[in-house]
Amino acid sequence: MKHYHFEEMAAHDTGERIQRVVAGERLTVLRQTIRAGVDMYNPHSHPNEQMTIVLEGTAKFACGGKEV
C-alpha cells in the first residue's frame, strides 16, 4: 500500500481549479480547489461510488437525477 501527501504531489491547474489525483484499480481520490464563482456542475457518472467533502463554500450535486 502506498502513502501519499497531497501537498507534496504535482498539481494540475486548469484555470478553473487546481487538482491532485491518486488513482487505483477500484478507487480514485481527487483533491480540488475550485476558484470562487466557477460553475463546475457537469452531470456524469462512474461505476464506483463517490464521496465528496466540501471544506469551504457550497457545491451543487445531482444524485438519481435530482439536485442535492
Secondary structure, DSSP 8 states (H G I E B T S, - for coil): -----GGGS--EE-SSEEEEEEE-SS-EEEEEEE-TT---------SS-------SS----EETTEE-
